[in-house]
Amino acid sequence: MDIISFWINEEFYSVGVLAFLGVLIRVSIYINFGAGHLVDATESYGPFIQMFYTEPYLLPNMLGCFMMGLFTTYKDEINRSSKGLYKGLTTGFCGSLTTFSSWMYVAFQ
């Protein structure tokens, strides 16, 4: 494999573009749920809703794991359209959506 065919292929770009989309979704979830939002102790949100406000990295991880299971279930159908799309959805999108960098940031603050 030469250097040109390594950098110019469908799989390389699909992973990069879909990883960027996964990061955007993860950051927007983190901003909307965790960045300075305080849960009112007088309101009864229930433990399930309060969990997402106190630990905002859980929702992107749960969403990404669910989507990874969905993409893996329909792997054959996705691969029929494009092998690069399957790699981009699983490695790029779900990999960047379920990253633990948010958790590490919260753990060491």
TANOR-V951624 format. One record per helix or strand of 3 or more residues. SS is the DSSP state (H for helix, E for strand). FROM is the first residue (numbers start at 1). LEN is the number of residues. If there is no record, write none. Layout:
BEGIN
ss=SS from=FROM len=LEN
ss=SS from=FROM len=LEN
END
This chain:
BEGIN
ss=H from=3 len=5
ss=H from=10 len=25
ss=H from=47 len=8
ss=H from=57 len=17
ss=H from=75 len=7
ss=H from=83 len=15
ss=H from=101 len=7
END
